[in-house]
Amino acid sequence: MTGIDQLGRRHRKLLADLAALRVDLAEAIRAEHATGATYADLMMRSGYTSLETIRQILAPEKRDEINRRRRERD
């Protein structure tokens, strides 16, 4: 077994773990927002580095609308 094989397996495992974590994190962000947490607080506490990411988690329908408008401009 080569180094790339081992690293590739580890990489796939970490990606799967991250995907599962994102679901749980999004639920926690929504719950905290419902109790009054600000976008900035949620960003800092969640480990995300963008308020836009928090907004997309809290309002996915707005993300879809923004993406639609971007496609129309291109």
Backbone bond lengths (Angstrom), bond angles and torsions (degrees), N, CA, C in turn:
res aa  C-N    CA-C-N  psi(-1)  N-CA   C-N-CA  omega(-1)  CA-C   N-CA-C  phi
1 M - - - 1.459 - - 1.529 107.70 -
2 T 1.328 116.17 129.63 1.460 119.91 -178.41 1.524 111.09 -90.86
3 G 1.306 114.41 167.00 1.464 120.43 178.89 1.513 112.76 -58.44
4 I 1.338 116.49 -39.24 1.463 118.92 -179.03 1.523 111.27 -66.47
5 D 1.321 117.61 -34.88 1.468 120.44 178.05 1.529 110.49 -64.21
6 Q 1.315 116.15 -45.61 1.465 120.58 179.94 1.524 110.43 -65.18
7 L 1.323 116.00 -44.85 1.460 119.60 179.28 1.527 111.12 -65.68
8 G 1.317 117.08 -37.57 1.463 121.06 178.15 1.519 111.94 -62.89
9 R 1.331 116.88 -43.43 1.470 120.71 176.73 1.523 110.51 -62.05
10 R 1.314 115.24 -44.90 1.472 119.74 179.41 1.531 110.51 -62.62
11 H 1.313 116.39 -42.21 1.460 121.37 179.60 1.531 110.95 -60.41
12 R 1.338 117.20 -47.61 1.465 121.17 178.83 1.527 111.09 -61.24
13 K 1.317 117.32 -40.06 1.476 121.61 178.72 1.518 110.16 -64.00
14 L 1.325 117.23 -45.23 1.462 120.50 179.80 1.524 111.51 -64.24
15 L 1.325 118.12 -39.12 1.463 120.89 177.13 1.524 111.41 -62.83
16 A 1.330 116.71 -40.92 1.465 120.58 177.87 1.524 110.81 -65.69
17 D 1.323 116.29 -42.43 1.474 120.35 177.97 1.519 110.39 -62.44
18 L 1.321 117.15 -42.00 1.457 121.58 -179.75 1.523 111.18 -64.56
19 A 1.316 117.50 -41.26 1.464 120.88 178.71 1.530 110.70 -60.24
20 A 1.319 116.79 -42.72 1.467 120.83 178.30 1.524 110.81 -67.04
21 L 1.299 116.56 -40.17 1.461 121.22 -179.62 1.527 110.97 -64.09
22 R 1.329 117.07 -39.20 1.466 120.63 -179.05 1.521 111.56 -60.38
23 V 1.314 117.65 -37.83 1.463 121.21 178.26 1.527 109.76 -62.79
24 D 1.324 117.01 -49.08 1.461 121.07 180.00 1.524 111.35 -64.61
25 L 1.326 116.91 -40.19 1.459 121.33 179.97 1.522 111.02 -64.70
26 A 1.329 117.20 -41.74 1.465 120.65 178.42 1.528 110.84 -61.33
27 E 1.324 117.00 -41.93 1.470 120.53 177.44 1.526 110.73 -62.47
28 A 1.325 116.94 -42.05 1.463 120.89 179.41 1.527 110.70 -66.22
29 I 1.316 117.32 -38.85 1.469 120.90 178.13 1.523 109.89 -62.57
30 R 1.320 117.08 -45.26 1.470 120.48 179.15 1.526 111.37 -62.34
31 A 1.314 116.56 -40.83 1.467 120.17 179.50 1.528 111.03 -65.21
32 E 1.307 117.50 -43.35 1.468 120.73 179.41 1.527 111.07 -66.45
33 H 1.315 116.77 -38.48 1.466 120.15 178.80 1.529 110.07 -63.50
34 A 1.319 116.65 -37.46 1.468 120.93 179.17 1.522 112.03 -63.27
35 T 1.332 116.77 -23.88 1.466 119.51 178.70 1.521 112.11 -94.18
36 G 1.357 116.82 4.89 1.452 120.13 173.97 1.516 116.43 108.46
37 A 1.314 118.86 4.42 1.470 120.33 179.18 1.525 109.86 -65.73
38 T 1.304 116.51 141.04 1.464 121.27 -179.97 1.526 110.32 -81.55
39 Y 1.327 115.53 162.95 1.457 120.45 177.14 1.529 110.51 -58.69
40 A 1.349 116.27 -43.98 1.466 120.10 -178.78 1.527 110.76 -62.40
41 D 1.311 117.28 -42.82 1.467 121.05 178.67 1.526 110.19 -63.32
42 L 1.315 116.28 -44.46 1.465 120.12 179.66 1.520 111.25 -62.56
43 M 1.330 116.68 -39.26 1.463 120.50 179.12 1.524 109.98 -62.71
44 M 1.299 116.40 -49.35 1.466 119.97 -177.35 1.525 111.31 -64.09
45 R 1.302 117.82 -43.75 1.459 121.51 -175.97 1.517 113.11 -73.51
46 S 1.334 117.65 -28.88 1.459 121.11 -175.82 1.525 113.36 -83.50
47 G 1.325 115.87 -20.63 1.454 118.82 -175.79 1.515 113.16 94.24
48 Y 1.332 117.56 -5.69 1.456 119.85 174.66 1.522 108.57 -72.51
49 T 1.323 116.23 155.75 1.464 120.35 -175.39 1.521 112.55 -113.90
50 S 1.318 116.70 12.54 1.458 120.07 -176.42 1.525 110.44 -142.54
51 L 1.325 115.62 132.88 1.462 119.52 173.61 1.527 110.36 -64.98
52 E 1.326 116.26 -29.50 1.462 121.03 178.36 1.531 110.76 -60.78
53 T 1.310 117.60 -39.17 1.468 120.76 178.42 1.523 110.02 -63.06
54 I 1.323 116.99 -43.13 1.465 121.00 178.83 1.520 109.67 -63.10
55 R 1.335 116.77 -44.02 1.460 120.45 179.16 1.523 110.71 -60.21
56 Q 1.326 116.89 -41.12 1.462 120.18 -179.82 1.524 111.54 -66.10
57 I 1.309 117.32 -34.37 1.469 120.73 177.57 1.526 110.00 -68.57
58 L 1.340 116.11 -41.98 1.456 120.21 -175.81 1.522 113.14 -79.89
59 A 1.321 117.55 -26.53 1.465 120.54 -177.44 1.527 110.51 -139.55
60 P 1.336 117.04 70.15 1.468 119.31 -177.08 1.523 113.34 -61.06
61 E 1.330 117.58 -27.28 1.465 119.17 179.09 1.529 111.26 -65.35
62 K 1.329 117.23 -32.38 1.462 120.28 176.09 1.524 110.11 -68.67
63 R 1.327 117.01 -37.99 1.459 121.02 177.20 1.519 110.04 -58.97
64 D 1.326 116.36 -44.77 1.456 120.55 -179.78 1.527 110.85 -62.15
65 E 1.325 117.09 -40.82 1.464 121.43 178.91 1.525 111.17 -65.44
66 I 1.320 116.90 -43.92 1.471 121.39 179.07 1.517 110.22 -63.58
67 N 1.320 117.66 -43.23 1.472 120.87 178.24 1.526 111.44 -63.21
68 R 1.321 116.73 -38.18 1.462 120.57 178.00 1.532 110.42 -62.86
69 R 1.340 116.78 -44.67 1.468 120.60 179.21 1.524 111.23 -64.23
70 R 1.323 117.15 -38.67 1.465 120.13 178.29 1.514 111.36 -62.35
71 R 1.325 116.64 -42.46 1.464 120.66 178.90 1.526 111.00 -62.56
72 E 1.332 117.27 -37.19 1.454 121.27 -179.29 1.525 110.87 -66.91
73 R 1.328 118.44 -33.38 1.462 122.29 -179.51 1.518 111.22 -73.08
74 D 1.319 117.06 -32.87 1.478 120.68 -175.43 1.473 113.14 -74.70
